[in-house]
Amino acid sequence: MPKKKPHPLSRLRYYVTLLASVVAIVSFCALLFLVPFVFDPAISTLSAGFPEQPATCRLAALRIGERLSSCNWTSCSEGCTAPLVTCVQLLVDVSHVPYEQFDRAPAAYDQSVWQLSQVPLKINIQSCGYPPRVNCTVFWRQLLEAADGPGGATDGPGNAAQPPTKLTPLERLQRRLADGPFPVPCFPSREMPDMVIFSYDYSRELTTLVLAGAVPAGAILLTVGFLCYCYCGWCRRSCPQLHIPGETDRPSMVPPELTVSMASSVAEKQ
């Protein structure tokens, strides 16, 4: 007895079912993976009470730690899981005066404008992340540009003999700080006085949180809904189904080629 070929719609449903199962599993794993790396920092950032407009900080000190015991925190790290063997720690004095207002007339303010002193400055609330969103070299360069305009300062007194192009952004930042503290924009938290970050965008953080939850959750709902539609008995009785010629009312997860082969073997035995 010749073997009957499965209907194209039956083959299509089998492969779509396989694809939907893989997408559902991958989306669920992605959702679990995003909890510590996206959801937790985004929710913490949104609930920390950072101002929408940058305040004024004065970069006062830069420390470089070379031992594990000296690096209980860092201002920037490209990676959030490895132990900190070397670290860069930036300390700032904090004022709640808007940076644009302070930058227009810095001479109008005296030392009393700084409400907090020696507060850690971090690139974000975790002080770490992964490229391209977190790049510490870009972070040091942005601090220089905030203080001295595009390009940053490169030379301090008596250092003109060394070409500025040979210095890394961190070395240029150290040289700039050797001339004395300088103001930079920052975002101090209203909920955590010891938390100051360099950049903050409420809409970006909210968009990241929504997309990170909506995309994998939507994929899970769509694929699970499709599987229920095809293989759930209640759904098959309640919802109109696509009729596939030559197929029984009960769909099977077995590949259609194997189903036809099994049916042919039974017919031959009879």
C-alpha positions in Angstrom: 0.0 0.0 0.0 1.6 3.3 -1.0 2.3 5.8 1.7 0.1 8.9 1.8 1.9 12.2 2.0 0.8 14.5 4.8 -1.2 17.5 3.9 0.9 20.7 3.6 -1.2 22.4 6.2 -0.4 19.5 8.6 3.3 19.8 8.0 3.1 23.6 8.4 1.3 23.3 11.8 3.9 20.9 13.1 6.8 23.2 12.3 5.0 26.3 13.5 4.3 24.4 16.8 7.9 23.5 17.1 9.0 27.1 16.5 6.4 28.4 19.0 7.6 26.0 21.7 11.2 27.2 21.2 10.2 30.8 21.3 8.2 30.3 24.5 11.1 28.6 26.2 13.7 31.2 25.1 11.4 34.1 26.1 10.9 32.6 29.5 14.6 32.2 30.0 15.2 35.7 28.8 12.6 37.1 31.2 14.5 35.4 34.1 17.8 36.6 32.9 16.5 40.2 32.7 15.4 40.4 36.3 18.9 41.0 37.9 20.4 42.9 34.9 17.5 45.1 33.7 14.4 45.1 36.0 16.2 45.5 39.3 18.5 48.4 38.3 15.7 50.1 36.4 13.2 49.9 39.2 15.9 51.0 41.7 16.8 54.0 39.5 13.2 55.1 39.0 12.4 54.8 42.8 15.6 56.6 43.9 14.2 60.1 43.4 16.8 61.5 41.0 16.0 65.1 39.7 15.0 65.5 36.1 17.5 68.3 35.7 21.2 67.9 36.7 22.4 69.4 39.9 25.9 70.6 40.6 28.8 68.5 41.9 32.4 69.4 42.4 34.8 66.6 41.6 37.2 66.7 44.6 39.2 63.5 44.6 40.1 60.5 42.5 41.5 57.3 44.0 42.7 54.2 42.2 42.6 51.0 44.1 45.0 48.2 43.3 43.8 45.5 45.8 40.6 43.6 46.4 40.4 45.1 49.9 40.5 48.6 48.5 37.8 48.2 46.0 34.6 47.8 47.9 33.0 50.2 45.3 33.9 51.8 42.0 32.7 54.7 40.0 32.6 52.7 36.7 33.1 49.0 35.8 32.4 47.2 32.6 30.9 44.1 34.0 28.9 43.5 37.2 29.9 40.0 38.2 33.7 39.9 38.4 35.4 40.9 41.7 37.0 44.3 41.7 40.7 43.9 41.8 41.4 47.4 40.4 39.0 50.3 40.7 38.6 54.0 40.1 36.8 55.9 42.9 35.5 59.5 42.2 34.5 61.6 45.2 32.4 64.8 44.8 30.9 67.6 46.9 27.2 67.9 46.2 25.0 71.0 45.8 21.4 71.0 44.9 21.8 74.1 42.8 20.9 73.4 39.1 24.0 73.0 37.1 22.9 75.4 34.4 22.3 78.1 37.0 25.7 77.4 38.6 27.5 77.3 35.3 26.3 80.8 34.4 27.8 82.5 37.4 30.0 80.2 39.5 31.7 83.1 41.3 28.4 84.0 42.9 28.5 81.0 45.1 30.8 80.4 48.1 31.7 77.2 50.0 28.4 77.1 51.8 26.7 76.0 48.5 28.1 72.4 49.0 25.7 70.6 51.2 27.5 67.2 51.1 31.1 66.4 50.8 33.2 63.3 49.7 30.2 61.5 48.2 30.9 58.7 45.7 30.1 59.6 42.1 29.0 56.6 40.0 28.1 56.2 36.3 24.7 54.7 37.3 23.0 53.3 40.3 24.9 50.0 40.0 28.2 51.6 39.1 28.6 49.0 36.4 27.2 47.7 33.2 28.0 46.3 29.8 29.1 47.9 26.6 27.9 49.7 24.6 25.7 51.3 27.3 28.5 51.5 29.9 31.9 52.4 28.6 34.3 53.7 31.3 36.6 55.4 28.8 33.7 57.4 27.5 32.7 58.2 31.1 36.1 59.7 31.9 35.9 61.7 28.6 32.4 63.0 29.4 33.6 64.3 32.8 36.4 66.2 31.1 34.0 67.6 28.5 31.6 68.7 31.2 34.4 70.7 32.9 36.3 72.1 29.9 34.1 71.7 26.9 34.5 69.2 24.0 37.9 67.6 24.1 38.5 68.2 27.7 41.6 69.7 29.3 44.8 67.9 28.6 47.7 69.7 30.2 48.3 71.2 33.6 51.1 73.5 34.7 54.5 72.2 33.7 53.1 69.3 31.8 53.2 70.7 28.3 56.3 68.6 27.3 54.2 65.4 27.0 52.0 65.2 24.0 48.3 65.2 25.1 47.5 62.5 22.6 49.6 60.0 24.5 47.4 60.3 27.6 44.3 58.2 28.2 41.1 59.9 29.3 41.6 58.7 32.9 45.2 60.1 32.9 43.9 63.4 31.5 41.2 63.5 34.2 43.9 63.0 36.9 45.9 65.8 35.4 42.9 68.1 35.3 42.1 67.3 38.9 45.6 68.1 39.9 44.8 71.8 39.1 42.0 71.7 41.7 38.4 70.5 42.1 36.0 71.5 39.2 32.2 71.4 38.8 30.4 68.7 36.8 26.7 68.0 36.4 25.3 65.2 38.5 22.1 63.7 39.8 21.9 63.2 43.6 19.2 60.9 45.0 16.6 62.4 47.2 15.9 59.0 48.8 19.6 57.9 49.3 21.9 60.8 50.3 25.0 58.8 49.5 23.9 58.0 45.9 25.1 60.4 43.2 25.1 59.3 39.5 26.5 61.1 36.5 23.7 60.6 34.0 20.0 60.0 34.3 17.1 60.0 31.9 13.7 59.1 33.3 12.0 58.4 29.9 14.9 56.1 28.9 14.8 54.1 32.1 11.0 53.8 31.8 11.2 52.7 28.2 13.9 50.1 29.0 11.8 48.7 31.8 8.6 48.5 29.7 10.3 47.0 26.6 12.2 44.4 28.7 9.0 43.2 30.2 6.6 43.6 27.2 8.7 41.9 24.5 9.4 38.5 26.2 6.1 38.4 28.1 4.2 39.2 24.8 6.1 36.4 23.0 5.2 34.0 25.8 1.5 34.9 25.7 1.3 34.6 21.9 3.1 31.3 21.7 1.2 29.7 24.6 -2.1 31.0 23.1 -1.3 29.4 19.8 -0.4 26.1 21.4 -3.6 26.1 23.4 -5.6 26.9 20.3 -4.1 24.0 18.5 -3.9 21.3 21.2 -6.2 22.3 24.1 -9.4 20.3 24.0 -11.5 23.1 25.5 -10.1 25.6 23.0 -10.8 23.3 20.1 -14.4 22.9 21.2 -14.9 26.6 21.8 -13.0 28.2 18.9 -13.3 27.5 15.2 -10.5 25.4 13.9 -8.7 25.3 10.6 -9.8 22.1 8.9 -7.0 20.0 7.5 -8.2 17.3 5.0 -7.3 13.8 6.0 -6.6 14.7 9.7 -8.6 13.4 12.7 -10.2 15.8 15.1 -7.5 15.2 17.7 -4.2 16.9 16.7 -1.0 15.2 17.5 2.4 16.6 18.4 4.0 13.8 16.4 5.5 14.9 13.0 3.0 14.3 10.2 5.4 12.2 8.2 5.7 9.7 11.2 1.9 9.8 11.7 1.3 8.8 8.0 4.0 6.1 8.3 2.5 4.6 11.4 -1.0 4.6 9.8 0.4 2.9 6.7 2.1 0.2 8.8 -1.1 -0.6 10.6 -3.0 -0.9 7.3 -0.4 -3.2 5.9 -0.6 -5.5 9.0 -4.4 -5.7 8.6 
